[in-house]
């Protein structure tokens, strides 16, 4: 099969496009013919070697966590899917394996593809959508009529978080750059703050939850804008967020948590229902063929992506 892989850690130049063996599914796995994938910032962080304590040194290594495609074969103990089913999934085990024409997917991580999405659109949803959903619902425990602030509201995770929070019945404030104010408003945000003009941490408004989808602030910085028992959730495990998360487990009041996204076919089904009810739509900034992964990683690292970067495979 055609795949993009790395044989060592480094710059985008270490990405190789070539032939590798098709993986074989375990009894509880699906073999999926991958039609589309996407690029997430964690992909190039792995490539750079920033997560090598988790990823190790077993090369060649196929990166990528998002897949959308068709079930080619199933393991002996698979019961929910059969060959020919259209599915999408988040490959929750590092380093992934989605940058390829075939991938193995745990049955528990797979879900039928939303009927009203193309493969490319569906492939931009799993990791970012699960991160947003699990941060808001499970960690921040957001409820109807809560006030929620989402920092980084125009990015891959943030743009989905705005829509998911609105579907939950909350009042949403989105924080983004000047160029993306109208875009975030179009996602349904009740209020949009241009961070180049206003520092949201210095405002008088208070929120039940602050979701930092770009890991740019900390609970200490957001303390004033959180209600006394409000929740702060970050996507980035910095020393500050790790310390704050640990302290908040033993101290009363505001909480600080770091999201560690879990692969879940049931949660993908939740997102699928929102998509098919027209309450959630993934945003695709750019599309690259698999053979141009170097350009895709380079664009992602620039930090200007609005929504997600899709990868066309088949």
Residue pairs with C-beta under 8 A, 6 or more apart in sequence:
1 19
1 20
1 21
1 22
1 100
1 101
1 102
2 17
2 18
2 19
2 100
2 101
2 290
2 291
2 313
3 17
3 18
3 19
3 20
3 62
3 99
3 100
3 101
3 290
4 15
4 16
4 17
4 62
4 63
4 64
4 99
4 100
4 290
4 291
4 293
5 15
5 16
5 18
5 20
5 59
5 60
5 61
5 62
5 63
5 99
5 100
6 14
6 15
6 16
6 47
6 59
6 60
6 61
6 63
7 14
7 16
7 59
7 60
7 61
8 14
8 59
9 47
9 48
9 49
9 52
10 47
10 48
10 49
11 48
12 44
12 47
12 294
12 297
12 298
12 301
13 294
14 47
15 47
15 293
15 294
15 297
16 60
17 290
17 291
17 293
20 60
20 62
20 100
22 31
22 101
22 102
23 31
23 97
23 102
23 103
23 104
24 31
24 104
25 31
25 73
25 74
25 75
25 104
26 75
26 104
27 75
27 76
27 77
27 78
28 75
28 77
28 78
28 106
28 107
28 108
29 74
29 75
29 78
29 104
29 105
29 106
29 107
30 71
30 72
30 73
30 74
30 75
30 78
30 81
30 87
30 104
30 105
30 106
30 107
30 110
31 71
31 72
31 73
31 74
31 102
31 103
31 104
32 67
32 69
32 70
32 71
32 72
32 87
32 89
32 102
32 103
32 104
32 105
32 110
33 69
33 70
33 71
33 72
33 101
33 102
33 314
34 67
34 68
34 69
34 98
34 100
34 101
34 102
34 103
34 313
34 314
35 68
35 69
35 70
35 119
35 120
35 123
35 313
35 314
36 67
36 68
36 69
36 118
36 119
36 120
36 122
36 123
36 310
36 311
36 312
36 313
36 314
37 64
37 66
37 67
37 68
37 98
37 99
37 123
37 290
37 310
37 311
37 313
38 64
38 66
38 123
38 124
38 127
38 308
38 309
38 310
38 311
39 64
39 293
39 296
39 297
39 300
39 308
39 309
39 311
40 65
40 66
40 127
40 128
40 156
40 300
40 308
41 300
41 301
42 51
42 65
42 127
43 63
43 64
43 65
43 96
43 297
43 300
44 297
44 300
44 301
45 51
46 55
46 61
46 63
46 94
46 95
46 96
47 63
47 297
51 94
54 94
55 61
55 94
55 95
61 95
62 95
62 96
62 97
62 98
62 99
62 100
63 95
63 96
63 97
63 98
63 99
64 91
64 96
64 97
64 98
64 99
64 100
64 311
65 90
65 91
65 92
65 96
65 98
65 126
65 127
66 88
66 89
66 90
66 91
66 98
66 123
66 124
66 125
66 126
66 127
67 87
67 88
67 89
67 91
67 98
67 103
67 105
67 123
67 126
68 86
68 87
68 88
68 89
68 113
68 119
68 120
68 122
68 123
69 86
69 87
69 88
69 103
69 119
69 313
69 314
70 84
70 85
70 86
70 87
71 81
71 82
71 83
71 84
71 85
71 86
71 87
72 83
72 102
73 83
74 81
74 82
74 83
74 107
75 107
78 107
79 107
80 107
80 110
80 265
81 87
81 107
81 110
85 112
86 112
86 113
86 119
87 105
87 110
87 111
87 112
87 113
88 110
88 111
88 113
88 114
88 122
88 123
88 125
88 126
88 268
89 105
89 106
89 109
89 110
89 111
89 126
89 263
89 265
89 268
90 109
90 126
90 127
90 130
90 261
90 263
90 264
90 268
91 97
91 98
91 103
91 105
91 109
91 263
92 106
92 109
92 261
92 262
92 263
93 263
97 103
97 104
99 290
99 293
99 311
100 313
101 290
101 313
101 314
106 263
107 265
108 263
108 264
108 265
109 263
109 264
109 265
109 268
110 265
110 268
111 265
111 266
111 268
111 269
111 272
112 269
112 272
113 119
113 122
113 272
114 122
114 125
114 271
114 272
114 275
114 276
115 276
116 275
116 276
116 278
117 125
117 275
117 282
120 284
120 287
120 310
120 312
121 281
121 282
121 284
121 310
122 282
123 310
123 311
124 156
124 282
124 283
124 284
124 307
124 308
124 309
124 310
125 160
125 268
125 271
125 275
125 282
126 268
127 261
128 156
128 157
128 160
128 282
128 308
129 160
129 164
129 268
129 271
129 280
129 282
130 261
130 262
130 263
130 264
130 267
130 268
130 271
131 157
131 213
131 235
131 259
131 261
132 157
132 158
132 160
132 161
132 164
132 211
132 213
133 164
133 267
133 270
133 271
134 259
134 261
134 262
134 267
135 161
135 211
135 213
135 233
135 235
135 259
136 142
136 148
136 161
136 164
136 165
136 168
136 209
136 211
136 233
137 168
139 231
139 233
139 257
139 259
140 148
140 208
140 209
140 211
140 231
140 233
140 257
141 231
142 148
142 165
142 168
142 170
142 208
142 209
143 168
143 170
143 208
144 168
144 169
144 170
145 169
145 170
145 171
146 168
146 170
146 171
146 207
146 208
146 209
147 170
147 171
147 173
147 205
147 206
147 207
147 208
147 209
148 165
148 170
148 171
148 172
148 173
148 207
148 208
148 209
148 210
148 211
149 172
149 173
149 174
149 175
149 200
149 207
149 209
149 210
149 211
149 225
150 158
150 161
150 162
150 165
150 172
150 173
150 174
150 175
150 189
150 211
150 213
151 158
151 175
151 195
151 200
151 210
151 211
151 212
151 213
151 214
151 216
151 217
152 158
152 175
152 176
152 212
152 213
152 214
152 216
153 159
153 161
153 162
153 174
153 175
153 176
153 180
153 184
153 187
153 189
153 192
153 213
154 174
154 176
154 177
154 180
154 183
154 184
154 306
154 307
155 213
155 214
155 305
155 306
155 307
156 283
156 305
156 307
156 308
156 309
157 213
157 214
157 235
158 174
158 176
158 211
158 213
158 214
159 183
159 184
159 187
159 283
159 306
159 307
160 280
160 282
161 211
161 213
162 172
162 174
162 184
162 187
162 188
162 189
163 187
163 188
163 274
163 279
163 280
163 281
164 271
164 274
164 280
165 172
165 211
166 172
166 187
166 188
166 189
166 279
167 274
167 279
167 280
170 208
171 190
172 188
172 189
172 190
172 191
173 189
173 190
173 191
173 192
173 193
173 200
173 205
173 207
174 184
174 185
174 187
174 189
174 191
174 192
174 193
175 192
175 193
175 195
175 200
176 183
176 184
176 192
176 193
176 194
176 195
177 194
177 195
177 196
178 194
178 196
178 197
180 306
181 192
181 194
183 306
184 192
185 192
193 200
193 203
200 225
201 217
201 221
201 222
201 224
201 225
202 224
203 225
205 225
206 225
206 226
206 227
206 230
207 225
207 226
207 227
207 230
208 227
208 230
208 231
209 226
209 230
209 231
209 232
209 233
210 217
210 222
210 225
210 226
210 230
210 231
210 232
210 233
211 233
212 222
212 232
212 233
212 234
212 235
212 236
213 235
214 235
214 236
215 234
215 235
215 236
215 238
215 241
216 236
217 234
218 232
218 234
218 238
218 240
218 241
218 244
218 256
219 226
219 232
219 241
219 244
219 248
219 254
219 256
220 240
220 244
222 232
223 254
226 232
226 254
227 254
228 253
228 254
229 253
229 254
229 255
230 254
230 255
231 254
231 255
231 256
231 257
232 244
232 254
232 255
232 256
232 257
233 256
233 257
233 258
233 259
234 241
234 256
234 257
234 258
234 259
235 258
235 259
236 258
237 258
241 256
241 258
242 258
244 256
245 256
245 257
245 258
247 256
248 254
248 255
248 256
248 257
271 280
274 280
275 281
275 282
282 307
282 308
283 306
283 307
283 308
284 307
284 308
284 309
284 310
285 305
285 306
285 307
285 308
285 309
286 296
286 299
286 305
286 309
286 310
287 309
287 310
287 311
287 312
288 295
288 296
288 309
288 310
288 311
288 312
289 311
289 312
289 313
290 311
290 312
290 313
293 311
296 309
296 311
299 305
299 309
300 309
